[in-house]
Amino acid sequence: MPKKCDQCEKNVTKNVPGVECSKCECVVHLNTKCTGLTSKQITALKAAPSLEWTCLQCQSDMPRKNSSIVVPSDDDDDDAVDASVTINSNKLLSNISKEVEKAMKKEMRELNDALQFHSSKMDEVLQCVEIFKDTIKDLERKNTALTNKTTNLETRVGAMEQRIQELEQEKLGKFLEIANVPTDTNEEAKNVVENLAATIKQPKDGIKITRRLHARKDLPAKILVELRDEVTQEKWLTEVKSLKPYVADVHPACKNIKDVVYVREAMTQLNKQLLWNAKQELKTKQNYKYVWFKKGYVKAKRDDNEKIYTIRSNEDIQALTTKKK
């Protein structure tokens, strides 16, 4: 039984073929009037039976389905018609937009997850930085406290060393050192000291102990003398300064030697070094007229009418070298 066109209700024949909707399977004549297609679209549809076609009513619902050309039997006859494919561009663009939007949302979710991850890591780093800052501040406070404590201990140790030095020097308060007297293998140091006492007109009973010290380099060994008390020591120093005894006066074997005998207060090794440093820095370089040792301390004076300075350490020497005239 021949099929009828759902548009014009006329028979679809071999001469007037039809086209079937890919969705509702309705059949219409393959012409511009019944299909709503242009002549070019009908020609394309005839040339490619695999193209999809939907009727005007079904176009928006199911645009993609292979169309088929209905060719009736030879006895059917009507005017030949053309076919073409219509594409729902709005639907296509909508689908593309949805797919793009879906892909973008996926990418945004992944990007957002990555940002969240790095943000959390950054928070951890910032937290660690704050902890490090607090730790550094705590270490700085401890370092300051330790520095202050060290400075205080150094000050106390310096004061203790100074006090020990003073106590050692006080023990030498009754001692004298006699220098520049040649050493004789047959001599007795006691006889040299007694001769010195007679030369400076001091009683021999003021002498308690006498002994030769070890020689340094090629210089004569010094003689260390312990006197009865500090008053006796002061008298000896005064008389030696006034009478200026010679080696020939105190040493029987050196009657032809006219060198002066040097007598001074006995000093600790530190005070000897301090006196030598003071003479090198102040007397030689700074033109101080007087640098001497008296009553346990090194002293210095630039000129006769100048102030007397007491030197207890090398720092005191450096302070005087920078002191303006």
C-alpha positions in Angstrom: 0.0 0.0 0.0 1.6 3.4 -1.0 2.4 5.8 1.8 0.9 9.2 2.0 2.7 12.5 2.7 1.9 13.7 6.2 2.0 17.3 4.9 -0.1 17.2 1.8 -1.7 13.8 2.3 -0.9 12.8 -1.3 0.7 9.5 -2.2 4.5 9.1 -2.2 5.5 7.5 -5.5 8.6 6.6 -7.4 8.3 9.7 -9.4 7.5 11.8 -6.4 9.7 10.2 -3.6 9.5 11.1 0.0 11.8 11.4 3.0 11.3 9.9 6.5 11.9 11.8 9.7 14.7 10.3 11.8 12.7 10.9 15.0 9.0 10.4 14.4 9.3 8.4 11.2 6.7 10.5 9.5 7.0 10.6 5.7 6.7 13.7 3.5 7.4 14.5 -0.1 11.0 15.3 -0.8 10.3 18.9 -2.0 10.6 22.4 -0.7 6.9 22.7 0.1 6.5 19.5 2.2 10.0 19.4 3.9 10.7 23.1 4.3 14.1 22.6 2.8 15.8 24.6 0.1 16.6 23.2 -3.3 20.4 22.9 -2.4 19.6 21.1 0.9 17.3 18.6 -1.0 20.0 18.0 -3.6 22.6 17.3 -0.7 20.1 15.0 1.0 19.6 13.0 -2.2 23.4 12.7 -2.8 24.1 11.5 0.8 21.4 9.3 2.2 23.3 9.0 5.5 22.5 12.6 6.3 20.0 13.1 9.1 16.7 14.9 8.6 13.9 15.7 11.0 10.6 17.2 10.4 10.0 20.8 11.5 8.2 19.6 14.6 11.0 17.2 15.7 14.0 19.3 14.7 14.7 20.7 18.2 14.3 17.3 19.9 16.5 15.0 18.0 18.7 16.6 15.3 20.9 13.6 14.8 19.5 10.5 13.1 20.1 9.1 9.7 17.4 10.0 7.2 16.1 7.5 4.7 14.6 8.2 1.3 11.3 6.3 0.6 11.1 5.1 -2.9 7.7 3.7 -3.8 7.0 1.2 -6.5 7.2 1.9 -10.2 3.5 2.4 -10.6 3.5 5.3 -8.2 3.9 8.6 -9.8 4.1 12.2 -8.8 6.3 15.1 -9.4 10.0 14.6 -8.3 11.1 16.6 -5.2 14.5 17.6 -3.7 15.7 17.0 -0.1 18.2 18.6 2.3 19.3 18.5 6.0 18.6 21.3 8.4 20.9 21.7 11.4 19.8 23.3 14.7 22.7 25.8 15.2 21.2 27.1 18.5 21.1 23.6 19.9 24.6 22.9 18.7 26.0 26.1 20.2 24.1 25.4 23.4 25.7 21.9 23.6 29.1 23.2 22.8 28.7 25.9 25.5 27.6 23.3 28.0 30.6 21.1 27.2 33.0 24.1 27.4 31.5 25.2 30.6 31.8 21.7 32.0 35.4 21.5 31.0 36.1 25.0 32.4 34.4 24.1 35.7 36.6 21.0 35.9 39.7 23.0 35.3 38.6 25.6 37.8 38.0 22.9 40.4 41.5 21.5 39.8 43.0 25.0 39.9 41.1 25.8 43.1 42.3 22.5 44.7 45.9 23.4 43.8 45.5 26.9 45.1 44.0 25.5 48.4 46.9 23.1 48.7 49.5 25.8 48.1 47.6 28.2 50.4 47.7 25.6 53.2 51.4 25.0 52.6 52.0 28.8 52.7 50.2 29.0 56.0 52.5 26.3 57.3 55.5 28.2 56.1 54.3 31.5 57.6 53.6 29.7 60.9 57.2 28.2 60.8 58.6 31.7 60.1 56.7 33.1 63.1 58.1 30.3 65.2 61.6 31.0 63.9 61.2 34.7 64.7 60.2 33.9 68.3 63.1 31.5 68.6 65.5 34.1 67.2 64.2 36.7 69.6 64.5 34.3 72.5 68.1 33.4 71.5 68.9 37.1 71.2 67.7 37.7 74.7 69.7 34.8 76.0 72.8 36.0 74.1 72.4 39.4 75.5 72.0 38.0 79.0 75.1 35.7 78.5 77.1 38.7 77.1 76.2 40.8 80.1 77.1 37.9 82.4 80.4 37.3 80.6 81.2 41.0 80.9 80.4 41.0 84.5 82.5 37.9 85.1 85.4 39.3 83.2 85.2 42.5 85.3 85.1 40.4 88.5 88.0 38.2 87.3 90.0 41.3 86.4 89.3 42.8 89.8 90.4 39.5 91.5 93.5 39.3 89.4 94.3 42.9 90.3 93.7 42.2 94.0 96.0 39.0 93.8 98.6 41.1 92.1 98.4 43.7 94.9 98.6 41.1 97.6 101.7 39.6 95.9 103.3 43.0 95.7 102.4 43.7 99.4 104.4 40.6 100.3 107.5 42.3 98.7 107.0 45.4 100.8 110.2 44.8 102.8 112.3 43.6 99.8 114.9 45.3 97.7 116.5 44.3 94.4 120.2 45.2 93.9 121.3 45.2 90.3 124.5 45.8 88.2 126.8 44.0 90.7 129.0 41.4 88.9 128.7 37.8 90.1 131.9 36.2 91.7 132.1 32.5 92.3 133.8 33.1 95.6 131.5 35.8 96.8 128.8 35.7 99.3 125.8 37.8 98.5 125.5 38.7 102.2 128.9 40.4 102.2 127.9 42.5 99.2 124.7 43.6 100.9 126.5 44.4 104.2 129.1 46.4 102.3 126.2 48.3 100.6 124.7 49.0 104.1 128.0 50.3 105.3 128.3 52.6 102.2 124.9 54.1 102.7 125.4 54.3 106.4 122.6 51.8 107.4 122.9 49.3 110.3 123.5 45.7 109.3 121.0 44.3 111.7 118.3 45.6 109.4 119.2 42.9 106.9 117.2 39.6 107.3 117.7 37.5 104.2 120.0 37.8 101.2 120.2 35.7 98.0 121.3 35.9 94.4 118.6 35.4 91.8 119.0 33.6 88.5 120.8 35.6 85.9 119.0 36.8 82.7 121.0 36.6 79.5 124.5 38.1 79.9 123.5 40.5 82.7 124.7 40.1 86.3 122.3 38.2 88.5 120.3 40.5 90.8 120.5 40.2 94.6 117.2 40.0 96.5 117.3 41.5 100.0 114.6 41.2 102.7 114.9 43.9 105.3 113.5 44.1 108.8 110.5 46.3 107.9 109.1 48.7 105.3 110.6 51.7 107.3 114.0 50.2 106.9 113.4 49.7 103.2 112.4 53.3 102.8 115.6 54.5 104.5 117.7 52.3 102.3 116.0 53.7 99.1 116.5 57.3 100.3 120.2 56.9 101.1 120.9 55.0 97.9 119.4 57.8 95.9 121.4 60.4 97.9 124.8 58.7 98.0 124.8 56.7 94.7 127.1 53.8 95.6 129.4 52.2 93.1 130.3 48.6 92.4 133.8 49.2 93.7 132.3 50.2 97.1 130.3 47.0 97.7 132.3 44.3 95.9 135.9 43.7 97.0 136.8 41.9 93.8 135.6 44.8 91.6 137.6 47.7 93.0 138.4 49.0 89.5 134.8 49.0 88.3 133.1 52.4 88.6 129.6 51.4 87.6 126.7 52.6 89.7 124.8 50.1 91.9 121.1 50.1 91.2 118.7 49.6 94.1 114.9 49.5 93.8 111.8 48.1 95.4 111.3 44.4 94.6 108.5 43.9 92.1 106.3 41.0 90.9 106.9 39.9 87.3 103.7 41.6 86.1 104.7 44.9 87.6 108.1 44.6 86.0 106.5 44.1 82.6 104.0 46.9 83.3 106.9 49.3 84.2 108.8 48.4 81.0 105.7 48.9 78.9 105.0 52.2 80.5 108.5 53.4 79.8 108.4 52.3 76.2 105.0 53.9 75.4 105.0 57.0 77.7 108.6 58.0 78.2 110.0 57.0 74.8 107.0 57.8 72.5 105.0 60.3 74.5 107.8 62.3 76.1 106.8 61.7 79.7 109.7 63.0 81.8 109.1 60.6 84.7 108.0 56.9 84.8 108.8 55.0 88.0 107.7 52.4 90.5 106.8 53.3 94.2 104.9 51.6 96.9 103.4 48.8 94.8 102.4 50.9 91.8 103.8 52.2 88.5 103.5 55.9 88.3 104.0 58.5 85.5 104.3 62.3 85.2 104.7 64.3 82.0 106.6 67.2 83.6 107.6 68.6 87.0 104.4 70.6 87.4 102.1 68.0 85.9 99.7 65.5 87.6 101.0 62.1 88.8 99.2 59.2 87.2 99.0 55.7 88.8 99.1 52.9 86.3 97.5 49.6 87.2 97.2 47.9 83.8 98.1 48.2 80.1 94.7 49.8 79.5 95.8 52.7 81.7 98.9 53.1 79.6 96.8 53.2 76.4 94.5 55.8 78.0 97.5 58.1 78.7 98.8 57.7 75.2 95.6 59.1 73.8 95.2 61.8 76.5 95.7 65.3 75.1 98.3 67.5 76.6 
